[in-house]
């Protein structure tokens, strides 16, 4: 829902209101700037009903109607300024919240299930309510002190078994679209808590004074004067736009509406065109509106009236009240321009609008067009609605549908995303200018134009604007190469640079590794558990995760196996489950749950996410959000197939996710600093080329000699394993092999000397998996390297192990390349005789810079996830993973996760050996003396 003042005279007289109440009455505060405009417009036309706005929340599922009514009343009670009395102060009209304990604000009940069309019957009654103008005189002079009319009302309608509509109607004087979204999120939260028998979190609302005080400070600031001057310069020479229909008419009490839901193909085309240009789908709709407008009027440029939240001051995003602004966007759109041209201009104009959105559009209009008779900015209205279109009522989805959005003097275009991810276009028209059939044609034509422009972004607009929506056959595509992007100055949205990567992918060493490992490939996966800020919203979080999958080709990876032969491909974004499947993100409300119960839920969700992975269909990435409400940090569990991530991948995803979320939530700057992602296919092809290079082939004698050791020992395979965790610290080491590798492997070799179960009789065979090289691309994927070594038993210190590791050519990267990526050397045996000890070093996940509230969850919460990773059976005596975090003075804090073979060791012996090896590693790493 949105709000807009009607085109009434520029400065109507203020309504007559009584003096401020006496001491002891509720505090009276000034109106917000938006409220002042709406009050002036309504006072100028007391019988006008167009400022009534409405929507409904459709609930398809079992609903406790009494609990829902209570939740609505409780949410309204938490926002008392939605019901107020008007008084007069020295600075103009003021508002005093009115509480009426004897008048609970529970919605009325209505049942239309017996009607031929129950939904239409319900909405017909509501539209009758919307057609009734408010009684402003009762706001200023109520019959009794607490008996003021309610500007916020609702009705709960039963339209069928397990099917309800929560219909809401408001006057624009009370709340705007952002405020209503806050209110509905709270209603859903209160209802869910009540149904599930747990306390709801504290109210997330801030009082209306947060808006009033922020606006007052801004009005007296140099920033406001600077913003107004910037607008005046931006609009210099702009003419008042001609009416789309060639004539004007006052807005009616209610507008005509026609809704078009773009299908999946058209939605994908719009998104692809936007991504290719580095803009948002909303800016694509704005650019198409400019093209549509100039095609209708013949003008060289379009002047559009665009909604802005005007809530950039701290705390104002939490106020359910009216703050909305309408500001001009000026876009040149001639018939020779392409959609790419318009996208760049739309992005630049919206970036300017966001920087200067607090100065009132009415003030801009008076400064730029002194003779303009209307109060608001002239031109067709455009409302890009970022609010959630689906809510969670204790597991029952609540789909939000707008009914009326305020006065429309000619045409208004609203765009939003459906719960299924499709683009929804609502076109509202003034019935004095449009017949219903004309609006239907207008809506179909606009939708066809948008889709046509998106499919042919480099074709002159004039050629596409002439295409009728009923033209035969699809429009041909001339889409630009997806990696083409405009300059950074017109890139307010992240460019998903990896999005163009699709098609066959050379099998990476990690895939060959998995192919040779015991156990099913489907079960190999990893989890990370993150702490995330309180009060996240589902829609922007889902879009942020989707964008990660677009940017990182590994999150769209498919694995194919036929007759023992493996192959991989990267799915196109439009076909990848991580992009298209809404169940990739699951929300679990956990507010009020005890920590133990929440841990059980996290464990169950992790198990379910792992089970849902299917690399054959590219289902390789899942997320579960544990929503603790508006006051407590939540948790976000990310699960990915082992072929798609390594430690660097998780850090990259964590670094990008907060900025993407803030962008899609409308609360952050454009995340241009993310840089380019992708490059996986080029890296894979480059490894195959490198494997056949002379430098790599010259390593062959080294790896052949390593493989020609004693006869392989067959350790018994063991499922699961005894798991234990140890920790130690060590200082920064000398140049050369990583000091953690040296200390741990030397300690393990010393510990193994007297334990034949750990070695092959001569040396300790170890298979090392080390982090990806620094030359690897900045993208997700398992790009780590594995190679074998045979360590001397019982070393007298770390020196022999350090020298052996330093002698490994190119850090061991060539062994897998020669075995798997060079046909001439593919007969090279595995790196060590028998698998032996499996050692892996990883970098610890850490909180990203400049992203407060985002980071790894506390260590204790990860404990239950260790056994859910989908680890293959042990084929050696022990597996250890050293996770390395930064320590003091450049040193390292090391956490070692051990998994010991149950066929070789009992739990007590395994714990003792892990402790002894760790203590020895710490001693080896200690400075001499």
Helices and strands as residue ranges (DSSP letters): E 28-30, H 33-44, E 52-60, H 65-77, G 80-82, E 84-89, E 92-97, E 108-111, H 118-130, H 136-140, E 152-160, E 163-171, H 177-195, H 208-219, H 222-234, E 256-261, H 264-277, H 281-297, E 301-308, G 316-318, E 325-332, H 339-355, H 361-368, E 381-384, E 390-393, E 396-404, E 411-417, E 423-429, H 436-455, H 461-465, G 488-490, G 497-500, E 503-505, H 509-516, G 521-523, E 525-532, H 538-551, G 553-556, E 557-562, E 565-570, G 573-575, H 577-580, G 582-584, E 585-589, H 595-612, G 615-617, E 621-627, E 634-641, H 647-664, G 672-674, H 680-691, H 694-697, H 700-707, E 722-730, H 739-752, G 756-758, E 763-770, E 785-792, H 799-806, G 809-812, H 814-820, G 823-825, E 837-843, E 855-856, G 859-868, E 878-886, G 888-890, E 892-900, H 907-925
